[in-house]
Amino acid sequence: MARTPLIIGNWKMNVDHVAAVSLVQKLAWTLKDAEHDPAAVQVVVLPPFTDLRSVQTLVEGDRLDLAYGAQDVSDAPPGARTGDIAAAFLTRLGVTHVTVGHSERRLHHGEDDALVAAKAVAAVAAGITPVVCVGEPLEVRRAGRHVEHVLAQVDGSLAGLGAEQVAAAVVAYEPVWAIGTGEVATPEDAQEVCAAIRQRVGQVHGEAVADAVRVLYGGSVKSSSAASLMAQPDVDGALVGGASLDAAEFAAIVGAARP
Ligand code: 13P
């Protein structure tokens, strides 16, 4: 089964709502100039929450062929959760994707697999595609336990989703040691773990689900490294941090994903 490549730009806590409008415009123009085909490669940007309304207005007003999402979501319905954002609010803003369990949330907000799983369930219930992030820290990689570590995260973080929901979900393998360090994983390292993730999904939900689920690599992806990573059979795209803040660089990564 042919999976459509997916490139996601995670802006993290960068770019305020004013700057977001120019970055999205610039990205849309750059992609158009590069004759980007949205049917061939799906592109999603993840601005901070405070930018989403501005991005929605721009994308809808100018009919841009660009999807956008959020970087986190509450596991709870609307109510007494100060500072949290309900999935239903994101749906209202036209959000299509949300990352859950990013390593920066696991680290700075103490998120564990059970919470990540609950967030994925909340996203799906609101019609939003969860991008479930997993990845090992350096000491685990050095000890050679990266595959088992990641598979335990996959088991725990996808625990609340049924087969059809996993088939429509995205899993992003982001080794913590590669995030923001400039130290990108080798294509072989990315392939090893992405293949193991797909195999585990197959063991739990069957081959058809394993064939359908998209598995991305993330961690210091640049236009220079994107093509060789995405040439790997089990790497269906990239979750891009720093390089997604530069429209030309991000568009070049999108171009490298063209099948
Ligand atoms: P960098 O591309 O900046 O390493 O970030 C990766 C990431 O964490 C994307 O979610």
Residues whose N, C-alpha, C, O or C-beta is under 5 A from the ligand:
A	BS01	13P	N10 A178 I179 G180 T181 G218 G219 S220 V221 L239 V240 G241 G242 A243
